[in-house]
Amino acid sequence: MNWTLTIYSPPSFRYCHRLMKQLDSENVQYTSVDIERDSAAAEHVIQVNGGNQTVVFPDGSAATNRSPKDVLSRLKASA
């Protein structure tokens, strides 16, 4: 699949590790940004999602703690 999504999360957040593993198995491209090391990214997360770990979709919308199935469904619907 040829979507690009961005996952903003600290390295210790298990949900995002699970999501990335599922995305890898589906060959979905994504960028992972460590919000503990990147202060600009942390500020972006505060602006788009109140500071929660965030998945930002190609259309600019954001979601928190969505299941891998929900993320994939949303990507497919936007294609």
N, C-alpha and C positions, 0 to 999 in steps of 0.2 A: 504494500500500500504506500502511496506517495504523499502522506500527510506529514506535516511537521507540527509537533506540539511541544510546549515547554513545561517542564515540571520544576517548580520552585519548592525546595524542601531542604531541611537539614539532613545530614547523612544518617542520623539515627532514627528517622521516621519510617517505621516498618511498612505503613500503608504504601508509601511511594516505592519502596523496594519491591513489594508485591506487584504493584501496577507496572513498574518498569520490566519486571520479569515476564509478565503477560504480554506487554507490548512487544518485547523482543521476540517472543514465540510467534507473534502475529506479523512480524517484520514491519512494525510501525516505527517510523523515524521520530525521534524526540530529542530534545535537549534537556539535560538535567542541570539545574543551577543550585549550588549550595548557598542557601541564604544565611548561613552562619559565617561564611567567608566573603560574601559579596554584599557589601552594605547597600549598594545601589539596587540590587535585586531585592533585598529585604524591604527597602523603601517602596519599591514597585508593588510587592505583595501587600503591603499595608494599604496602598492606594486602590488596588483592584479587588482585594478580598479581605480587608480588615486585619491583615497580618497572619491569616491562616495559611498553612501549606496549601499551595495552589497549583492546579493544572490550568494552563492557559491554552485555549484552542486556537487554531489558525485564524478564526474569525475575530479573535481578540476577547472573546468571552472567557470567563473563569469559573472553576468549580472546585469544591473542596471534598475530599474523602469519597469520591465516587468510585463505584466498583469498576474493575477493569472492563467488565461487560458493558456497563453504562458508557464508559469513555469510548470504547470501540463503536458502540451504537451511535453515539453522538457524532463521531468522526465520519462514519458511513453516511449518516443523514445529511451532513453538510457537504458531501462530495458532489 
